[in-house]
């Protein structure tokens, strides 16, 4: 019987740690019912029921992303990201400018070589 109690205690502690870490890492828009900090306190204080309540009531488990998650920060496809497209345009302009300057330098170098050979 004592062995069962030890195993049960270890399982409760492991579940509590797992629940606490899950609560802390969950984005704020996916937390329901209470603020995230209160969920963390409940998970620790009323082990293991706090973790059970967290997974049953506190965390939004719907498959959809939270409202506004893609605005201002979510991952986007490169062709949907205006900053990425702007960067591509700047890269093309910079490459064209470098090619132009290299061509000018080559002309100047040729002119100097021709004038020193005479």
C-alpha positions in Angstrom: 0.0 0.0 0.0 2.9 2.4 0.8 4.3 1.7 -2.7 1.0 2.7 -4.3 1.0 6.0 -2.3 4.5 6.8 -3.4 3.6 6.1 -7.1 0.4 8.1 -6.8 2.3 11.0 -5.2 4.9 11.0 -8.0 2.1 11.0 -10.6 0.4 13.9 -8.9 3.6 15.9 -8.8 4.4 15.1 -12.4 0.9 16.0 -13.5 1.0 19.3 -11.5 4.4 20.3 -13.1 3.1 19.4 -16.6 -0.1 21.4 -16.0 1.7 24.4 -14.6 4.2 24.5 -17.5 1.3 24.1 -20.0 -0.5 27.0 -18.3 2.5 29.3 -18.4 3.3 28.6 -22.0 -0.3 29.0 -23.2 -0.9 32.3 -25.0 -3.2 34.7 -23.1 -6.0 34.6 -25.8 -6.4 30.8 -25.4 -7.0 31.1 -21.6 -10.7 30.9 -20.5 -12.6 31.7 -17.3 -9.8 33.1 -15.2 -6.6 35.1 -15.7 -3.6 33.0 -16.5 -1.8 33.8 -13.2 -4.9 32.6 -11.2 -4.9 29.3 -13.1 -1.2 28.8 -12.3 -1.9 29.4 -8.6 -4.9 27.0 -8.6 -2.8 24.3 -10.3 -0.2 24.5 -7.6 -2.5 24.9 -4.6 -5.1 22.3 -5.3 -3.1 19.4 -6.8 -4.2 17.5 -8.9 -7.6 19.0 -9.2 -6.2 22.4 -10.3 -4.6 20.7 -13.3 -7.7 18.8 -14.1 -9.7 22.0 -14.0 -7.1 23.8 -16.1 -7.4 21.2 -18.9 -11.2 20.9 -18.6 -12.2 24.6 -18.2 -9.2 26.9 -18.5 -7.6 26.2 -21.8 -9.3 26.8 -25.1 -8.9 23.5 -27.0 -10.7 24.5 -30.2 -8.7 23.8 -33.3 -9.0 27.3 -34.6 -6.6 30.0 -33.9 -7.6 32.7 -31.4 -9.1 35.9 -32.8 -6.4 38.4 -34.0 -3.6 35.9 -33.7 -2.5 36.5 -37.3 -2.7 40.2 -36.9 0.6 41.9 -36.1 2.6 38.8 -35.3 1.4 35.4 -36.5 3.4 33.6 -39.1 2.5 34.4 -42.7 3.4 33.0 -46.1 6.2 35.1 -47.7 4.0 36.3 -50.5 1.4 37.6 -48.0 4.0 39.5 -45.9 4.4 43.1 -47.1 7.6 43.5 -45.2 9.2 40.5 -46.9 8.1 41.8 -50.3 9.5 45.2 -49.5 12.8 43.6 -48.6 12.9 41.7 -51.9 12.4 45.0 -53.8 15.2 46.6 -51.8 17.5 43.6 -52.5 16.9 43.9 -56.2 17.6 47.6 -56.2 20.8 47.1 -54.2 22.0 44.4 -56.5 21.3 46.6 -59.6 23.2 49.5 -58.0 26.2 47.2 -57.1 26.3 45.9 -60.8 26.2 49.5 -62.0 29.1 50.6 -59.7 31.1 47.5 -60.7 30.7 48.4 -64.3 31.8 52.0 -63.7 34.8 50.8 -61.8 35.7 48.4 -64.6 35.5 51.2 -67.1 37.7 53.5 -64.9 40.2 50.7 -64.4 40.3 50.1 -68.2 40.7 53.9 -68.8 43.6 54.0 -66.3 45.3 51.0 -67.8 45.0 52.4 -71.3 46.4 55.8 -70.3 49.4 54.4 -68.5 50.3 52.1 -71.4 50.8 55.0 -73.8 
